[in-house]
Structures are given as C-alpha cells and as structure tokens.
Amino acid sequence: MRKNRPERNLKPRYAVLGDGITEQWYLYHLKYWKTYKYKISPSLFADVGIEKAECIIDGLLADGYDQVTYLTDYDTIVSQGKRNAFEKLIREYGSKDEVLICESMPAIELWFLLHFTYTTREFPNCTQVERQLKRYLPEYEKRKSFLEKKDWFEEMVKGETYAIERAGRLLQQLVEGGVGTHFPFSKLPDALREFDRQKGD
C-alpha cells in the first residue's frame, strides 16, 4: 500500500540579510514590533559584504525562499572602490521581484537619524552621521550590548512616518541631480513596503 506523504508546506518564506549587527538588531526589533514574517538569522549578518551577498542571496532562493531583502551601507561601497561590484549586483537582481536591495548613504544610521530630523548634510562616513544621531540617542553605539536592547528602537520608531517622508524627499533630490558624492539617502522605505506586502500573503 502506498504511504501518504505529508503535505508540502506552501507558506511563503522570506529572508533578510545585511552587512552587520546594526542591521541585524534593527530588523529583529522591527519584526516583533510590526509582526513581520521574514526570517532573521545572525549568520545572515556576519561580515556579508558585496562579494558574499550574491552567493548568499542565490543560496536562499535555491533553498526555496520567495523573497530576499538585503540592506547595505553605501559609504563602504564607495570607500572600498566597490561601485562596479555593486552595480553588477543591481543589474543581476534589479528586475527580479524576489530580491530587493536597499542601500543607505552613508549607512543605516542615516535612516535612523531621519526618524528625528531632516538633513541634506553630506556625511563622508558612518562615524560622522553617528555623531548627529547621538544628539537624539545619546547612548547609541554599534555594540550588541546596546543594540539588543529595545529601548532605543522604541524611542526612534515613533518617528517612522516622518523618516519615510524625509527619505522620499532626499531620494527625489538625488534623482534630480546636482548633489555631492556623499549626498545622504536611504532606500529603507522600500524594504518597509515589501515587509508590509508580505504580511498580506
């Protein structure tokens, strides 16, 4: 007699990855605050970088994930001369709904800062934007001992609606041109819209 096989789980699967623990803990807190569906694993934030991102994304898709979102810092791409590698990554996945790449200039801390204030100031590196962020989150630091606490996130996320609007204004200026090499921007709102969409699946 033929045995009945267990039904295959057709529930959509989503994953997120990023360049370090800052992205990891932001996405962790965000997931539980908004009950998002994506999988978050420390291994997907351990020294990823542009070189490893493509392999990791392809691996997740091959494993059956329906969508992968990758957060990365653009200042690192610029300072390490990896623009060509990044553009290749965009060309590879730009037309695929299964992959979303969201960069911030100079880093994700710019996205955090936009929760508190609007700025067009150019920050050549992450350290400079962190100094501005500490005006609003004085104890902020890129350490697990700080980031794993939800207090900073809960204080910051109160301004999420403003951050989305401010990020949109910056991207519009970027598109219009006439801005400097280090003009600040963040595409994190694209990720939030994708995460919201996933909740409907």
Buried (B, 14 or more C-beta within 10 A) or exposed (E): EEEEEEEEEEEEBBBBBBBBBBBBBBBBBBBEEBEBBBBBEEEBBEEBBBEEBBEBBBEBBEEEBBBBBBBBBBBBBBEEEBEEBBEEBEEBBEEEEEBBBBBBBBBBBBBBBBBBBEBEEBBBBBEBBBEBBBEBBEEBEBEEEBBBEBEBBEEBBEBBEBBBEBBEEBBEBBEEEEBEEBBBBBBBBBBBEBBEEBEEE
